Amino acid sequence: VATGSCGHEGGHEGGHGHEHGHGHGHAHEHGPEKKKPKRSEHISGVGSVGIEVDGELDEPKFNKFMSGLIMSKKDDLFRSKGVLKFKQSPMKFVFHGVHEQIEFGPTEEPWKEGEKRVRMVFIGRNLNRDELQQGLNQCVA
């Protein structure tokens, strides 16, 4: 059915400034206009990496590691969170990051018997488990 409009405001002439030169069965693409990506295409490659480390962390080394990671992965690291034990403190620390915004501090909850002292999860795109594990291992005091 040729109607002069195919769902765009103002029809083809006023809607997006180009002429199709065909009937309107609507089994066609609109040339240079880009469709919005499907959600699955938009988030492709996103995953999570969980890391555990035996021992306690050196806080300055950990801060340096996270600063470097955030700088190098600023477009790919979406979230990070974890539970940390620093050699410099008996307290349990909770860590939470969204993109470049990082917060961590002590929690009132005590360590449980046998609880892993360093656990982190990184969520993002193109994350390398071995590099993350190695980086955290280098932070051990």
N, CA, C and O atoms as CSV, one atom per row, in Angstrom:
chain,resi,resn,atom,element,x,y,z
A,1,VAL,N,N,0.864,-1.171,0.000
A,1,VAL,CA,C,0.000,0.000,0.000
A,1,VAL,C,C,0.899,1.218,0.000
A,1,VAL,O,O,1.688,1.394,0.928
A,2,ALA,N,N,0.804,2.059,-1.007
A,2,ALA,CA,C,1.606,3.279,-1.085
A,2,ALA,C,C,0.834,4.407,-0.423
A,2,ALA,O,O,-0.223,4.804,-0.913
A,3,THR,N,N,1.355,4.933,0.698
A,3,THR,CA,C,0.618,5.959,1.433
A,3,THR,C,C,1.377,7.263,1.592
A,3,THR,O,O,0.758,8.261,1.962
A,4,GLY,N,N,2.675,7.321,1.338
A,4,GLY,CA,C,3.439,8.547,1.537
A,4,GLY,C,C,4.007,8.667,2.943
A,4,GLY,O,O,4.734,9.621,3.217
A,5,SER,N,N,3.706,7.745,3.836
A,5,SER,CA,C,4.268,7.761,5.178
A,5,SER,C,C,4.595,6.337,5.580
A,5,SER,O,O,3.816,5.418,5.325
A,6,CYS,N,N,5.728,6.155,6.198
A,6,CYS,CA,C,6.074,4.799,6.665
A,6,CYS,C,C,6.448,4.851,8.143
A,6,CYS,O,O,7.437,4.263,8.581
A,7,GLY,N,N,5.624,5.574,8.892
A,7,GLY,CA,C,5.819,5.597,10.334
A,7,GLY,C,C,6.773,6.667,10.804
A,7,GLY,O,O,7.054,6.748,12.000
A,8,HIS,N,N,7.281,7.492,9.909
A,8,HIS,CA,C,8.180,8.571,10.299
A,8,HIS,C,C,7.404,9.864,10.288
A,8,HIS,O,O,6.516,10.052,9.457
A,9,GLU,N,N,7.724,10.743,11.186
A,9,GLU,CA,C,7.029,11.999,11.295
A,9,GLU,C,C,7.136,12.784,9.992
A,9,GLU,O,O,8.241,13.025,9.505
A,10,GLY,N,N,6.010,13.181,9.428
A,10,GLY,CA,C,6.013,13.999,8.225
A,10,GLY,C,C,6.234,13.228,6.942
A,10,GLY,O,O,6.449,13.855,5.905
A,11,GLY,N,N,6.193,11.916,6.949
A,11,GLY,CA,C,6.417,11.142,5.724
A,11,GLY,C,C,7.882,11.182,5.330
A,11,GLY,O,O,8.720,11.683,6.079
A,12,HIS,N,N,8.194,10.646,4.140
A,12,HIS,CA,C,9.581,10.574,3.713
A,12,HIS,C,C,10.165,11.926,3.353
A,12,HIS,O,O,11.314,12.212,3.690
A,13,GLU,N,N,9.397,12.757,2.677
A,13,GLU,CA,C,9.965,14.025,2.224
A,13,GLU,C,C,10.331,14.923,3.407
A,13,GLU,O,O,11.417,15.502,3.416
A,14,GLY,N,N,9.454,15.053,4.404
A,14,GLY,CA,C,9.726,15.937,5.529
A,14,GLY,C,C,10.330,15.229,6.714
A,14,GLY,O,O,10.835,15.882,7.626
A,15,GLY,N,N,10.293,13.909,6.728
A,15,GLY,CA,C,10.704,13.172,7.914
A,15,GLY,C,C,12.194,13.039,8.081
A,15,GLY,O,O,12.727,13.396,9.131
A,16,HIS,N,N,12.909,12.516,7.041
A,16,HIS,CA,C,14.336,12.353,7.228
A,16,HIS,C,C,15.129,12.661,5.972
A,16,HIS,O,O,16.260,12.198,5.819
A,17,GLY,N,N,14.544,13.440,5.072
A,17,GLY,CA,C,15.297,14.087,4.022
A,17,GLY,C,C,15.873,13.224,2.920
A,17,GLY,O,O,16.909,13.584,2.361
A,18,HIS,N,N,15.255,12.101,2.575
A,18,HIS,CA,C,15.719,11.368,1.408
A,18,HIS,C,C,14.553,10.657,0.742
A,18,HIS,O,O,13.533,10.402,1.381
A,19,GLU,N,N,14.695,10.339,-0.518
A,19,GLU,CA,C,13.671,9.695,-1.326
A,19,GLU,C,C,14.028,8.232,-1.498
A,19,GLU,O,O,15.180,7.901,-1.780
A,20,HIS,N,N,13.061,7.363,-1.332
A,20,HIS,CA,C,13.316,5.928,-1.469
A,20,HIS,C,C,13.198,5.449,-2.908
A,20,HIS,O,O,14.018,4.646,-3.354
A,21,GLY,N,N,12.169,5.935,-3.666
A,21,GLY,CA,C,11.990,5.501,-5.042
A,21,GLY,C,C,11.498,4.072,-5.148
A,21,GLY,O,O,11.892,3.355,-6.067
A,22,HIS,N,N,10.653,3.643,-4.238
A,22,HIS,CA,C,10.092,2.290,-4.299
A,22,HIS,C,C,8.743,2.298,-3.607
A,22,HIS,O,O,8.367,3.279,-2.964
A,23,GLY,N,N,8.018,1.197,-3.745
A,23,GLY,CA,C,6.736,1.033,-3.061
A,23,GLY,C,C,6.982,0.804,-1.589
A,23,GLY,O,O,8.123,0.637,-1.156
A,24,HIS,N,N,5.917,0.796,-0.827
A,24,HIS,CA,C,6.074,0.698,0.611
A,24,HIS,C,C,5.547,-0.610,1.188
A,24,HIS,O,O,4.587,-0.602,1.959
A,25,GLY,N,N,6.157,-1.723,0.828
A,25,GLY,CA,C,5.877,-2.980,1.499
A,25,GLY,C,C,6.615,-3.024,2.832
A,25,GLY,O,O,6.321,-3.872,3.675
A,26,HIS,N,N,7.548,-2.142,3.026
A,26,HIS,CA,C,8.354,-1.905,4.214
A,26,HIS,C,C,9.296,-3.047,4.569
A,26,HIS,O,O,9.624,-3.245,5.739
A,27,ALA,N,N,9.728,-3.793,3.567
A,27,ALA,CA,C,10.775,-4.782,3.788
A,27,ALA,C,C,12.067,-4.196,3.253
A,27,ALA,O,O,12.685,-4.765,2.353
A,28,HIS,N,N,12.484,-3.052,3.805
A,28,HIS,CA,C,13.676,-2.369,3.321
A,28,HIS,C,C,14.421,-1.700,4.462
A,28,HIS,O,O,13.874,-1.501,5.547
A,29,GLU,N,N,15.667,-1.358,4.205
A,29,GLU,CA,C,16.480,-0.601,5.151
A,29,GLU,C,C,16.427,0.859,4.754
A,29,GLU,O,O,16.096,1.174,3.611
A,30,HIS,N,N,16.741,1.740,5.655
A,30,HIS,CA,C,16.704,3.170,5.390
A,30,HIS,C,C,18.082,3.742,5.119
A,30,HIS,O,O,18.381,4.849,5.566
A,31,GLY,N,N,18.926,3.025,4.402
A,31,GLY,CA,C,20.204,3.543,3.956
A,31,GLY,C,C,21.104,3.970,5.097
A,31,GLY,O,O,21.394,3.174,5.990
A,32,PRO,N,N,21.552,5.225,5.080
A,32,PRO,CA,C,22.556,5.654,6.039
A,32,PRO,C,C,22.055,5.783,7.471
A,32,PRO,O,O,22.869,5.904,8.387
A,33,GLU,N,N,20.748,5.763,7.697
A,33,GLU,CA,C,20.259,5.857,9.069
A,33,GLU,C,C,20.612,4.582,9.816
A,33,GLU,O,O,20.504,3.482,9.275
A,34,LYS,N,N,21.027,4.735,11.039
A,34,LYS,CA,C,21.401,3.575,11.847
A,34,LYS,C,C,20.263,3.216,12.781
A,34,LYS,O,O,19.662,4.079,13.422
A,35,LYS,N,N,19.979,1.922,12.844
A,35,LYS,CA,C,18.999,1.438,13.811
A,35,LYS,C,C,19.671,1.363,15.165
A,35,LYS,O,O,20.887,1.190,15.251
A,36,LYS,N,N,18.885,1.491,16.224
A,36,LYS,CA,C,19.434,1.302,17.562
A,36,LYS,C,C,19.826,-0.161,17.700
A,36,LYS,O,O,19.091,-1.037,17.244
A,37,PRO,N,N,20.980,-0.448,18.326
A,37,PRO,CA,C,21.378,-1.844,18.476
A,37,PRO,C,C,20.445,-2.573,19.435
A,37,PRO,O,O,19.907,-1.994,20.378
A,38,LYS,N,N,20.275,-3.845,19.164
A,38,LYS,CA,C,19.518,-4.669,20.097
A,38,LYS,C,C,20.302,-4.742,21.392
A,38,LYS,O,O,21.525,-4.601,21.395
A,39,ARG,N,N,19.606,-4.959,22.482
A,39,ARG,CA,C,20.255,-4.986,23.792
A,39,ARG,C,C,21.367,-6.025,23.845
A,39,ARG,O,O,22.424,-5.762,24.419
A,40,SER,N,N,21.154,-7.182,23.267
A,40,SER,CA,C,22.173,-8.222,23.332
A,40,SER,C,C,23.438,-7.815,22.584
A,40,SER,O,O,24.541,-8.190,22.980
A,41,GLU,N,N,23.283,-7.045,21.499
A,41,GLU,CA,C,24.455,-6.550,20.780
A,41,GLU,C,C,25.150,-5.474,21.602
A,41,GLU,O,O,26.378,-5.396,21.618
A,42,HIS,N,N,24.372,-4.651,22.280
A,42,HIS,CA,C,24.913,-3.538,23.044
A,42,HIS,C,C,25.771,-4.018,24.209
A,42,HIS,O,O,26.776,-3.385,24.537
A,43,ILE,N,N,25.395,-5.111,24.830
A,43,ILE,CA,C,26.136,-5.575,25.998
A,43,ILE,C,C,27.031,-6.765,25.681
A,43,ILE,O,O,27.533,-7.418,26.597
A,44,SER,N,N,27.240,-7.060,24.398
A,44,SER,CA,C,28.058,-8.224,24.071
A,44,SER,C,C,29.463,-8.065,24.637
A,44,SER,O,O,30.030,-6.972,24.651
A,45,GLY,N,N,29.996,-9.157,25.090
A,45,GLY,CA,C,31.331,-9.148,25.651
A,45,GLY,C,C,31.389,-8.781,27.125
A,45,GLY,O,O,32.473,-8.772,27.708
A,46,VAL,N,N,30.261,-8.480,27.740
A,46,VAL,CA,C,30.252,-8.108,29.152
A,46,VAL,C,C,30.194,-9.379,29.995
A,46,VAL,O,O,29.398,-10.281,29.732
A,47,GLY,N,N,31.041,-9.432,30.999
A,47,GLY,CA,C,31.054,-10.590,31.883
A,47,GLY,C,C,31.584,-10.201,33.243
A,47,GLY,O,O,31.899,-9.038,33.496
A,48,SER,N,N,31.679,-11.184,34.114
A,48,SER,CA,C,32.206,-10.926,35.447
A,48,SER,C,C,33.364,-11.873,35.734
A,48,SER,O,O,33.411,-12.999,35.240
A,49,VAL,N,N,34.289,-11.387,36.540
A,49,VAL,CA,C,35.454,-12.177,36.935
A,49,VAL,C,C,35.557,-12.108,38.457
A,49,VAL,O,O,35.697,-11.027,39.030
A,50,GLY,N,N,35.489,-13.256,39.099
A,50,GLY,CA,C,35.649,-13.340,40.547
A,50,GLY,C,C,37.065,-13.769,40.894
A,50,GLY,O,O,37.605,-14.698,40.293
A,51,ILE,N,N,37.661,-13.095,41.860
A,51,ILE,CA,C,39.051,-13.362,42.257
A,51,ILE,C,C,39.106,-13.538,43.773
A,51,ILE,O,O,38.478,-12.787,44.519
A,52,GLU,N,N,39.857,-14.530,44.214
A,52,GLU,CA,C,40.142,-14.702,45.636
A,52,GLU,C,C,41.654,-14.723,45.808
A,52,GLU,O,O,42.382,-15.242,44.962
A,53,VAL,N,N,42.110,-14.156,46.906
A,53,VAL,CA,C,43.540,-14.107,47.187
A,53,VAL,C,C,43.756,-14.595,48.609
A,53,VAL,O,O,43.042,-14.193,49.528
A,54,ASP,N,N,44.743,-15.461,48.784
A,54,ASP,CA,C,45.109,-15.896,50.132
A,54,ASP,C,C,46.021,-14.851,50.752
A,54,ASP,O,O,46.911,-14.321,50.087
A,55,GLY,N,N,45.802,-14.564,52.002
A,55,GLY,CA,C,46.654,-13.610,52.697
A,55,GLY,C,C,45.984,-12.257,52.865
A,55,GLY,O,O,44.791,-12.097,52.608
A,56,GLU,N,N,46.767,-11.303,53.295
A,56,GLU,CA,C,46.296,-9.944,53.536
A,56,GLU,C,C,46.953,-9.014,52.528
A,56,GLU,O,O,48.063,-9.272,52.062
A,57,LEU,N,N,46.261,-7.937,52.196
A,57,LEU,CA,C,46.782,-6.995,51.217
A,57,LEU,C,C,47.552,-5.863,51.872
A,57,LEU,O,O,47.283,-5.477,53.010
A,58,ASP,N,N,48.512,-5.342,51.131
A,58,ASP,CA,C,49.203,-4.118,51.502
A,58,ASP,C,C,48.382,-2.974,50.910
A,58,ASP,O,O,48.218,-2.894,49.692
A,59,GLU,N,N,47.869,-2.093,51.758
A,59,GLU,CA,C,46.945,-1.049,51.279
A,59,GLU,C,C,47.546,-0.141,50.215
A,59,GLU,O,O,46.874,0.111,49.215
A,60,PRO,N,N,48.776,0.369,50.365
A,60,PRO,CA,C,49.332,1.202,49.281
A,60,PRO,C,C,49.474,0.450,47.951
A,60,PRO,O,O,49.223,1.018,46.888
A,61,LYS,N,N,49.874,-0.819,48.010
A,61,LYS,CA,C,49.986,-1.614,46.774
A,61,LYS,C,C,48.610,-1.799,46.132
A,61,LYS,O,O,48.474,-1.701,44.912
A,62,PHE,N,N,47.597,-2.064,46.948
A,62,PHE,CA,C,46.245,-2.249,46.439
A,62,PHE,C,C,45.738,-0.958,45.792
A,62,PHE,O,O,45.154,-0.994,44.709
A,63,ASN,N,N,45.959,0.177,46.452
A,63,ASN,CA,C,45.528,1.462,45.891
A,63,ASN,C,C,46.195,1.725,44.542
A,63,ASN,O,O,45.553,2.207,43.608
A,64,LYS,N,N,47.478,1.409,44.448
A,64,LYS,CA,C,48.208,1.595,43.180
A,64,LYS,C,C,47.653,0.668,42.097
A,64,LYS,O,O,47.457,1.087,40.956
A,65,PHE,N,N,47.400,-0.592,42.459
A,65,PHE,CA,C,46.835,-1.552,41.499
A,65,PHE,C,C,45.483,-1.075,40.980
A,65,PHE,O,O,45.246,-1.075,39.772
A,66,MET,N,N,44.595,-0.667,41.886
A,66,MET,CA,C,43.250,-0.236,41.466
A,66,MET,C,C,43.301,1.043,40.646
A,66,MET,O,O,42.550,1.184,39.681
A,67,SER,N,N,44.170,1.975,41.011
A,67,SER,CA,C,44.307,3.212,40.226
A,67,SER,C,C,44.745,2.894,38.801
A,67,SER,O,O,44.198,3.439,37.842
A,68,GLY,N,N,45.726,2.017,38.664
A,68,GLY,CA,C,46.203,1.620,37.337
A,68,GLY,C,C,45.136,0.891,36.543
A,68,GLY,O,O,44.985,1.117,35.342
A,69,LEU,N,N,44.393,0.015,37.214
A,69,LEU,CA,C,43.329,-0.732,36.546
A,69,LEU,C,C,42.239,0.205,36.050
A,69,LEU,O,O,41.767,0.069,34.922
A,70,ILE,N,N,41.842,1.139,36.876
A,70,ILE,CA,C,40.791,2.087,36.489
A,70,ILE,C,C,41.242,2.943,35.307
A,70,ILE,O,O,40.463,3.203,34.390
A,71,MET,N,N,42.482,3.372,35.333
A,71,MET,CA,C,43.001,4.194,34.226
A,71,MET,C,C,43.048,3.391,32.921
A,71,MET,O,O,42.653,3.894,31.869
A,72,SER,N,N,43.525,2.156,32.988
A,72,SER,CA,C,43.699,1.368,31.767
A,72,SER,C,C,42.387,0.760,31.259
A,72,SER,O,O,42.270,0.462,30.071
A,73,LYS,N,N,41.412,0.574,32.129
A,73,LYS,CA,C,40.150,-0.067,31.747
A,73,LYS,C,C,38.952,0.851,31.961
A,73,LYS,O,O,37.839,0.368,32.169
A,74,LYS,N,N,39.156,2.158,31.916
A,74,LYS,CA,C,38.083,3.097,32.272
A,74,LYS,C,C,36.837,2.928,31.412
A,74,LYS,O,O,35.731,3.197,31.881
A,75,ASP,N,N,36.989,2.488,30.162
A,75,ASP,CA,C,35.821,2.300,29.302
A,75,ASP,C,C,35.232,0.890,29.401
A,75,ASP,O,O,34.113,0.649,28.950
A,76,ASP,N,N,35.980,-0.029,29.985
A,76,ASP,CA,C,35.553,-1.429,30.013
A,76,ASP,C,C,35.192,-1.957,31.398
A,76,ASP,O,O,34.494,-2.966,31.502
A,77,LEU,N,N,35.644,-1.311,32.450
A,77,LEU,CA,C,35.355,-1.771,33.811
A,77,LEU,C,C,34.127,-1.025,34.330
A,77,LEU,O,O,34.188,0.173,34.606
A,78,PHE,N,N,33.011,-1.748,34.458
A,78,PHE,CA,C,31.746,-1.115,34.844
A,78,PHE,C,C,31.550,-1.093,36.355
A,78,PHE,O,O,31.147,-0.078,36.923
A,79,ARG,N,N,31.842,-2.236,37.010
A,79,ARG,CA,C,31.662,-2.324,38.461
A,79,ARG,C,C,32.752,-3.196,39.050
A,79,ARG,O,O,33.300,-4.079,38.390
A,80,SER,N,N,33.046,-2.931,40.286
A,80,SER,CA,C,33.947,-3.795,41.050
A,80,SER,C,C,33.479,-3.749,42.492
A,80,SER,O,O,33.034,-2.713,42.986
A,81,LYS,N,N,33.587,-4.884,43.154
A,81,LYS,CA,C,33.189,-4.925,44.559
A,81,LYS,C,C,33.915,-6.063,45.236
A,81,LYS,O,O,34.383,-7.001,44.589
A,82,GLY,N,N,34.001,-5.966,46.549
A,82,GLY,CA,C,34.682,-7.030,47.237
A,82,GLY,C,C,34.798,-6.806,48.725
A,82,GLY,O,O,34.361,-5.794,49.274
A,83,VAL,N,N,35.407,-7.798,49.357
A,83,VAL,CA,C,35.715,-7.780,50.782
A,83,VAL,C,C,37.230,-7.884,50.874
A,83,VAL,O,O,37.841,-8.751,50.249
A,84,LEU,N,N,37.830,-6.993,51.659
A,84,LEU,CA,C,39.283,-6.902,51.703
A,84,LEU,C,C,39.806,-6.965,53.133
A,84,LEU,O,O,39.149,-6.523,54.076
A,85,LYS,N,N,40.995,-7.521,53.267
A,85,LYS,CA,C,41.710,-7.528,54.553
A,85,LYS,C,C,43.084,-6.934,54.303
A,85,LYS,O,O,43.879,-7.467,53.530
A,86,PHE,N,N,43.347,-5.824,54.970
A,86,PHE,CA,C,44.646,-5.179,54.856
A,86,PHE,C,C,45.515,-5.553,56.048
A,86,PHE,O,O,45.026,-5.644,57.174
A,87,LYS,N,N,46.782,-5.766,55.805
A,87,LYS,CA,C,47.719,-6.117,56.879
A,87,LYS,C,C,47.754,-5.024,57.937
A,87,LYS,O,O,47.952,-5.304,59.120
A,88,GLN,N,N,47.562,-3.785,57.514
A,88,GLN,CA,C,47.663,-2.654,58.424
A,88,GLN,C,C,46.475,-2.533,59.382
A,88,GLN,O,O,46.495,-1.673,60.263
A,89,SER,N,N,45.426,-3.378,59.235
A,89,SER,CA,C,44.237,-3.239,60.073
A,89,SER,C,C,43.579,-4.593,60.338
A,89,SER,O,O,43.560,-5.457,59.462
A,90,PRO,N,N,43.039,-4.779,61.549
A,90,PRO,CA,C,42.307,-6.020,61.830
A,90,PRO,C,C,40.880,-5.994,61.265
A,90,PRO,O,O,40.194,-7.016,61.284
A,91,MET,N,N,40.431,-4.841,60.765
A,91,MET,CA,C,39.051,-4.666,60.308
A,91,MET,C,C,38.799,-5.322,58.951
A,91,MET,O,O,39.714,-5.521,58.152
A,92,LYS,N,N,37.536,-5.648,58.719
A,92,LYS,CA,C,37.061,-6.103,57.413
A,92,LYS,C,C,36.675,-4.849,56.622
A,92,LYS,O,O,35.945,-3.993,57.122
A,93,PHE,N,N,37.171,-4.750,55.389
A,93,PHE,CA,C,36.842,-3.618,54.527
A,93,PHE,C,C,35.935,-4.077,53.401
A,93,PHE,O,O,36.113,-5.158,52.841
A,94,VAL,N,N,34.961,-3.237,53.078
A,94,VAL,CA,C,34.065,-3.488,51.955
A,94,VAL,C,C,34.431,-2.493,50.865
A,94,VAL,O,O,34.631,-1.305,51.119
A,95,PHE,N,N,34.514,-3.008,49.651
A,95,PHE,CA,C,34.956,-2.224,48.505
A,95,PHE,C,C,33.846,-2.211,47.465
A,95,PHE,O,O,33.221,-3.240,47.212
A,96,HIS,N,N,33.592,-1.036,46.850
A,96,HIS,CA,C,32.563,-0.917,45.817
A,96,HIS,C,C,32.978,0.165,44.831
A,96,HIS,O,O,33.296,1.287,45.227
A,97,GLY,N,N,32.974,-0.169,43.565
A,97,GLY,CA,C,33.324,0.809,42.541
A,97,GLY,C,C,32.360,0.756,41.377
A,97,GLY,O,O,31.948,-0.322,40.949
A,98,VAL,N,N,32.001,1.922,40.865
A,98,VAL,CA,C,31.208,2.040,39.637
A,98,VAL,C,C,31.999,2.955,38.722
A,98,VAL,O,O,32.198,4.133,39.018
A,99,HIS,N,N,32.450,2.392,37.595
A,99,HIS,CA,C,33.342,3.105,36.677
A,99,HIS,C,C,34.524,3.672,37.462
A,99,HIS,O,O,35.279,2.907,38.062
A,100,GLU,N,N,34.698,4.968,37.471
A,100,GLU,CA,C,35.862,5.561,38.117
A,100,GLU,C,C,35.599,5.988,39.564
A,100,GLU,O,O,36.500,6.496,40.233
A,101,GLN,N,N,34.385,5.788,40.044
A,101,GLN,CA,C,34.038,6.158,41.422
A,101,GLN,C,C,34.244,4.950,42.335
A,101,GLN,O,O,33.596,3.916,42.177
A,102,ILE,N,N,35.157,5.104,43.288
A,102,ILE,CA,C,35.506,4.000,44.180
A,102,ILE,C,C,35.236,4.407,45.626
A,102,ILE,O,O,35.565,5.516,46.049
A,103,GLU,N,N,34.636,3.495,46.364
A,103,GLU,CA,C,34.442,3.701,47.801
A,103,GLU,C,C,34.856,2.437,48.527
A,103,GLU,O,O,34.493,1.334,48.120
A,104,PHE,N,N,35.610,2.593,49.591
A,104,PHE,CA,C,35.845,1.449,50.469
A,104,PHE,C,C,36.124,1.948,51.863
A,104,PHE,O,O,36.685,3.022,52.080
A,105,GLY,N,N,35.707,1.123,52.795
A,105,GLY,CA,C,35.888,1.488,54.182
A,105,GLY,C,C,35.590,0.300,55.068
A,105,GLY,O,O,35.108,-0.731,54.598
A,106,PRO,N,N,35.878,0.444,56.359
A,106,PRO,CA,C,35.658,-0.661,57.290
A,106,PRO,C,C,34.167,-0.918,57.507
A,106,PRO,O,O,33.339,-0.010,57.423
A,107,THR,N,N,33.860,-2.157,57.782
A,107,THR,CA,C,32.499,-2.548,58.119
A,107,THR,C,C,32.469,-2.959,59.588
A,107,THR,O,O,33.493,-3.341,60.154
A,108,GLU,N,N,31.311,-2.882,60.188
A,108,GLU,CA,C,31.191,-3.288,61.591
A,108,GLU,C,C,31.104,-4.798,61.740
A,108,GLU,O,O,31.290,-5.326,62.837
A,109,GLU,N,N,30.826,-5.493,60.653
A,109,GLU,CA,C,30.705,-6.954,60.691
A,109,GLU,C,C,32.082,-7.584,60.871
A,109,GLU,O,O,32.992,-7.298,60.093
A,110,PRO,N,N,32.252,-8.436,61.882
A,110,PRO,CA,C,33.562,-9.062,62.101
A,110,PRO,C,C,33.820,-10.195,61.096
A,110,PRO,O,O,32.906,-10.690,60.436
A,111,TRP,N,N,35.083,-10.578,61.009
A,111,TRP,CA,C,35.450,-11.706,60.170
A,111,TRP,C,C,34.865,-12.987,60.763
A,111,TRP,O,O,34.882,-13.185,61.977
A,112,LYS,N,N,34.348,-13.851,59.893
A,112,LYS,CA,C,33.856,-15.160,60.330
A,112,LYS,C,C,35.013,-16.151,60.293
A,112,LYS,O,O,35.960,-15.994,59.523
A,113,GLU,N,N,34.921,-17.154,61.124
A,113,GLU,CA,C,35.950,-18.192,61.163
A,113,GLU,C,C,36.098,-18.828,59.781
A,113,GLU,O,O,35.115,-19.286,59.199
A,114,GLY,N,N,37.325,-18.857,59.256
A,114,GLY,CA,C,37.589,-19.485,57.969
A,114,GLY,C,C,37.202,-18.661,56.745
A,114,GLY,O,O,37.383,-19.118,55.617
A,115,GLU,N,N,36.674,-17.456,56.947
A,115,GLU,CA,C,36.250,-16.619,55.816
A,115,GLU,C,C,37.464,-16.154,55.010
A,115,GLU,O,O,38.474,-15.729,55.572
A,116,LYS,N,N,37.347,-16.241,53.682
A,116,LYS,CA,C,38.405,-15.748,52.799
A,116,LYS,C,C,38.607,-14.268,53.071
A,116,LYS,O,O,37.638,-13.518,53.186
A,117,ARG,N,N,39.836,-13.851,53.172
A,117,ARG,CA,C,40.133,-12.473,53.546
A,117,ARG,C,C,40.122,-11.505,52.364
A,117,ARG,O,O,39.965,-10.302,52.573
A,118,VAL,N,N,40.281,-11.976,51.158
A,118,VAL,CA,C,40.253,-11.087,49.992
A,118,VAL,C,C,39.433,-11.755,48.889
A,118,VAL,O,O,39.814,-12.788,48.338
A,119,ARG,N,N,38.294,-11.129,48.588
A,119,ARG,CA,C,37.427,-11.607,47.497
A,119,ARG,C,C,36.965,-10.388,46.713
A,119,ARG,O,O,36.495,-9.411,47.296
A,120,MET,N,N,37.100,-10.446,45.392
A,120,MET,CA,C,36.656,-9.328,44.566
A,120,MET,C,C,35.945,-9.848,43.334
A,120,MET,O,O,36.219,-10.948,42.855
A,121,VAL,N,N,35.024,-9.037,42.827
A,121,VAL,CA,C,34.328,-9.323,41.576
A,121,VAL,C,C,34.459,-8.085,40.701
A,121,VAL,O,O,34.205,-6.965,41.143
A,122,PHE,N,N,34.855,-8.302,39.467
A,122,PHE,CA,C,34.956,-7.236,38.472
A,122,PHE,C,C,33.926,-7.519,37.390
A,122,PHE,O,O,33.823,-8.647,36.909
A,123,ILE,N,N,33.167,-6.508,37.006
A,123,ILE,CA,C,32.160,-6.641,35.953
A,123,ILE,C,C,32.508,-5.658,34.856
A,123,ILE,O,O,32.687,-4.466,35.107
A,124,GLY,N,N,32.602,-6.167,33.634
A,124,GLY,CA,C,32.946,-5.287,32.516
A,124,GLY,C,C,33.134,-6.061,31.235
A,124,GLY,O,O,32.673,-7.192,31.083
A,125,ARG,N,N,33.822,-5.417,30.326
A,125,ARG,CA,C,34.045,-5.972,28.995
A,125,ARG,C,C,35.544,-6.198,28.821
A,125,ARG,O,O,36.357,-5.388,29.266
A,126,ASN,N,N,35.900,-7.297,28.176
A,126,ASN,CA,C,37.296,-7.610,27.852
A,126,ASN,C,C,38.189,-7.671,29.095
A,126,ASN,O,O,39.305,-7.152,29.085
A,127,LEU,N,N,37.704,-8.296,30.148
A,127,LEU,CA,C,38.484,-8.437,31.373
A,127,LEU,C,C,39.281,-9.735,31.312
A,127,LEU,O,O,38.758,-10.775,30.911
A,128,ASN,N,N,40.536,-9.670,31.707
A,128,ASN,CA,C,41.426,-10.818,31.664
A,128,ASN,C,C,41.617,-11.355,33.085
A,128,ASN,O,O,42.248,-10.712,33.924
A,129,ARG,N,N,41.070,-12.526,33.335
A,129,ARG,CA,C,41.122,-13.126,34.678
A,129,ARG,C,C,42.557,-13.269,35.174
A,129,ARG,O,O,42.848,-12.948,36.326
A,130,ASP,N,N,43.457,-13.750,34.313
A,130,ASP,CA,C,44.845,-13.972,34.737
A,130,ASP,C,C,45.523,-12.666,35.135
A,130,ASP,O,O,46.241,-12.621,36.134
A,131,GLU,N,N,45.301,-11.601,34.360
A,131,GLU,CA,C,45.900,-10.301,34.698
A,131,GLU,C,C,45.353,-9.769,36.021
A,131,GLU,O,O,46.105,-9.247,36.843
A,132,LEU,N,N,44.039,-9.904,36.225
A,132,LEU,CA,C,43.439,-9.433,37.478
A,132,LEU,C,C,43.965,-10.229,38.673
A,132,LEU,O,O,44.296,-9.657,39.712
A,133,GLN,N,N,44.038,-11.553,38.515
A,133,GLN,CA,C,44.551,-12.399,39.595
A,133,GLN,C,C,45.995,-12.053,39.911
A,133,GLN,O,O,46.366,-11.919,41.077
A,134,GLN,N,N,46.807,-11.908,38.876
A,134,GLN,CA,C,48.218,-11.579,39.067
A,134,GLN,C,C,48.367,-10.207,39.742
A,134,GLN,O,O,49.198,-10.036,40.634
A,135,GLY,N,N,47.565,-9.245,39.312
A,135,GLY,CA,C,47.631,-7.910,39.901
A,135,GLY,C,C,47.292,-7.917,41.376
A,135,GLY,O,O,47.974,-7.274,42.175
A,136,LEU,N,N,46.239,-8.640,41.749
A,136,LEU,CA,C,45.881,-8.722,43.168
A,136,LEU,C,C,46.912,-9.518,43.966
A,136,LEU,O,O,47.217,-9.174,45.108
A,137,ASN,N,N,47.450,-10.584,43.362
A,137,ASN,CA,C,48.487,-11.360,44.059
A,137,ASN,C,C,49.698,-10.495,44.397
A,137,ASN,O,O,50.341,-10.704,45.426
A,138,GLN,N,N,50.012,-9.530,43.540
A,138,GLN,CA,C,51.146,-8.637,43.775
A,138,GLN,C,C,50.870,-7.635,44.899
A,138,GLN,O,O,51.785,-6.960,45.369
A,139,CYS,N,N,49.622,-7.540,45.322
A,139,CYS,CA,C,49.253,-6.633,46.415
A,139,CYS,C,C,49.354,-7.305,47.783
A,139,CYS,O,O,49.195,-6.649,48.812
A,140,VAL,N,N,49.615,-8.598,47.794
A,140,VAL,CA,C,49.690,-9.316,49.074
A,140,VAL,C,C,50.882,-8.788,49.875
A,140,VAL,O,O,51.981,-8.620,49.347
A,141,ALA,N,N,50.638,-8.533,51.149
A,141,ALA,CA,C,51.690,-7.976,52.033
A,141,ALA,C,C,52.740,-9.018,52.340
A,141,ALA,O,O,53.696,-8.736,53.063
